[in-house]
Amino acid sequence: MAETLVMAIDLGTSFIKAGVYDTADSSCLAVATEPVKDYRPAPGVFIQKGEELFASVLACMKKVTEELGGRGQQIEAVSFTGQMAGFMGVDENWNDITTWSCSLDSRYMPYAKKQMRELKDDFLRVAGTNFPQMAPKAEWFREEFPEADARIRKYLIVSGYVIGKLGDIAVEEAVIDRTFTEWTGLADVGHDRWSDTICQAVGIDTDRLPKIVNSNTVVAHLNAEMAALTGLKAGIPLVSGAGDKPAGCLGAAIVHPGDVIFEAGSYGEVSCCVREWRPDMEERRYDVIPSAVPGDFFATNYITGSGITLDWFIDTFVQQEGVPLKEAFAQIEEEMKSIPIGCDGLMSIGLLSGSAMPLVESLKGMWMGFDWSHSKAHFYKALMESLTYDFGISLERIGRFYPEYAMDTVRMIGGGAKSAIWPQMCADVHRKTYAVLDRGDVAMWGAVILAGNAIGVYEDLRQTALDHVAVQSEYRPNEEQSVIYDRHAALYRAYFRELQGFYERIQELG
């Protein structure tokens, strides 16, 4: 029996990544990356031209195919994952009109704030999001670039654009898979359709929106021109795939209601698999993301740049010239081992980019209670504790709205899962077992599972995921430490609420 290979493409903000997997044993046979050019001509402006982005995709695909040699002709499908929030408008020939405007491009913010004032509850209750992206970006572009806007035929996410350029479909057949619909702010996520109410309120014709499909759908086939440029066979299926968060959840086997994952990465995120959408209208502590498994969802909270915050601390205060980053992290963690819970009276707020859920932009970073006795390791551990407390509040809220799920084990992935400190801290603060997984390529692997299912190699999405990932190590909660952490976590919750006015005053002065 001939082997079946599948290519997964991760459409990142800074890099495109392509990997080719053997579906028999889930091994990655070859991987390549290609940078994506961006332009930052002024504060708040972040531009990525569609043609240049797509050129990086083609170069990356060709690079990984060449690495395989003749086996590249055995690739039977291509699937997609990557960044989930943004906006792009194309004309009837798939030409980029707007450039790709991701979450780093903040020119739309005045329109986002206006829409949040008018539609805040609808965005959460219907669209599943605390802060939309496509809805305000579309209004921003329409109001400030009306002539260019008139040429737009479809609004897309970056994966839909790439599929259209690679495929054999007309722009009227453009797609968006269900996992991307939440951060558009335009969908009725509970029913996998566009919300007429929200679209009318923000002035968007639903005819300009792509068709919503499941993540395991063959949506196009590689056209002959693109096959020649990439070294692949013409006509192989292009599978819709999923956003990096839900693709990662599938790859990590978060596939049954009550399964929970903590992705301790640049944008740390906790997600619980659920069967229906129950919004937290009071504290607004989580969004809903449709799952890559049709019909399921994730109650999700993320902290903007949580991992970036920890990297920033190491880069700014710890790492010395000539010392590798890995060694700097190991050094500070070794020093942290002797520091007690609560860091000898030092408390932190580590939301350096504000709070996303609930949306409180004014909240930033703070250390309080320190004196001459506190070291760099105290400050770093306080940051890590604060992020753990914040995620704990969201897990508590998810548990309150989904009491039928035990949620007693959390699977952990990302750079933070390699820490000698953080998994145990999470277990103690959250009173849950933390299980570190044995693979770090879960988003790419999730995209491969979707492609394999779409072309008939894998019969069942859930079982395939379960068969190809395992627990590497477990961290169980220590009740004595949990009791101590409870008091500090309660104080963090109080500070989160009570200090908002002070942050707003600082922002006004700034």
Secondary structure by P-SEA (a helix, b strand, c coil): cbbbbbbbbbbcccbbbbbbbccccccccbbbbbbbbbbcccccbbbbbaaaaaaaaaaaaaaaaaaaccccccccccccccccccbbbbcccccccccccccccccaaaaaaaaaaccccccccccccccccaaaaaaaaaaccaaaaaaccccccaaaaaaaaacccccccbbbcccccccccccccccccccaaaaaaacccccccccccccccccccccaaaaaacccccccbbbbcccaaaaaaaaaccccccbbbbccccccbbbbbbcbbbbccccccbbbbbcccccbbbbcccccaaaaaaaaaaacccccccccaaaaaaaaaaaaccccccccccccccccccccccccccbbbbcccccccccaaaaaaaaaaaaaaaaaaaaaaaaaacccccccbbbbbcccccccccaaaaaaaacbbbbbbcccaaaaaaaaaaaaaaacccccaaaaaaacccccbbbbbcaaaaaaaaaaaaaaaaaaccaaaaaaaaaaac
